[in-house]
Amino acid sequence: MPTFQRPTRLQALAPSQIRDMMRLAMDVGAVNMAQGAPDFPAAPEVKLAAIRAIAEDKNQYSVTWGLAELREAVAARVARRFGLHADPEREVTITCGVTEAVVAALLATLETGDEVIIIEPAHENYLPATAFAGGVPRFVPLRPPKFALDVDALAAAVTPRTRVLILNTPHNPSGRVFTRAELLAVADLAERYNLLVLTDEIYDEILYDGREHIAFATLPGMAERTITTGGISKIYAVTGWRLGYVIAPPPLSAAIRTVHDYLTICAPTPFQHAALTALALPDAYYEQVRAAFHHRRARMMRILEQARFNATPPEGAYYVLADFSAWQFDGDDEAFARFLITDVGVAVVPGSAFYTGHPELGRRLVRFAFAKRDETFDEVERRFAAYWEQR
């Protein structure tokens, strides 16, 4: 059998720790607080729309960049909700989730050796996407517990080879919602150094305590240099449908569409049809989503406090990074995450999974995902209580 050696661009990549923790949790029957997958149902009308689309034989390829009516609906939503105006014919592309959107955007914009600034802790996808495109990552940390954006550190990371800055807000896994002042500072940096900004705005409707989501492309001078990604997975609780979108100026969109065409051809057609129903839900739906997540956040924070974790309430999204120092555990975050799964029965993700350039910042942290039903919180609370009672 011929010897196989992984290509150089893949040698620094390892399997997703999120999926690893999920598989271990399934093996031992732990409650899955690791993966950002809601365990509550999607809206009935959205599910029925998918069933109807399949029954009506809307099961073949769609137009590569997405159904025209879905691109129009995406454009209408971001205009109405965030003041982001896009031409659905030339500037909106429907993708297989934000994961594909990010990969396609980097493949479409990077030359081999171009540098990408990744603000960490960061979603696991950004580093592989950079590697696939032949890019070189440059990491700038958000430091716990406040996770403030260090604009000076961002500026120091820029070199003549820097091409793209990836910006995620609301932020996974820290829960930060970057302020207008922080975003304007990033915009100034992008203008000064002629950078493209690739945004991940998948959690744009999940915010707390009256905060607002600011679409980065709406800031002065940013429309022509921003690639906005988002999707329906999180807001509508259909993560398995793999539906995202990219909004970008026509020259960038044309390049992204070329990559998307040969990468996946099109997003799943019946789910594109169902997404039309999701996007037509009234504004009251988003108010209900936020109210429900306020409740879930409150439950999560109360459980963490009772279980002797130290954590800052997230400002957006549905994750919290929790410090486990008070457990006096003899081991790092990876060992602690496996201990929680096997000995306590609660699955989390090691904090260092989100810090590649500065893994030491995550060594006392684990991430909880709290898009869960009350019954799930009840069980997590019970398992932590049972553990501490036995100590």
ABEGO torsion letter per residue (X at the ends): XBBBBBBAAAAABBBBAAAAAAAAAAAAGBBBAABBBBABBBBAAAAAAAAAAAAAGBABBBBAAEBAAAAAAAAAAAAAAAGBBBBAAAABBBBBEAAAAAAAAAAAABBBGBBBBBBOBBBAAAAAAAAAAGBBBBBBBBBOAAGBBBAAAAAAABBAABABBBBBOBBOAAGBBBBAAAAAAAAAAAAAAGBBBBBBAAAAABBBGGBBBBBAAABBGAAAABBBBBBAAAAAGBAAAGBBBBBBBAAAAAAAAAAAAAAAGBBBAAAAAAAAAAAABBAAAAAAAAAAAAAAAAAAAAAAAAAGBBBBBBABEABBBBBAAAAGBBEBAAAAAAAAAAAAGBBBBBAAAABAABAAAAAABBBBBABBBAAAAAAAAAAAAAAAAAX
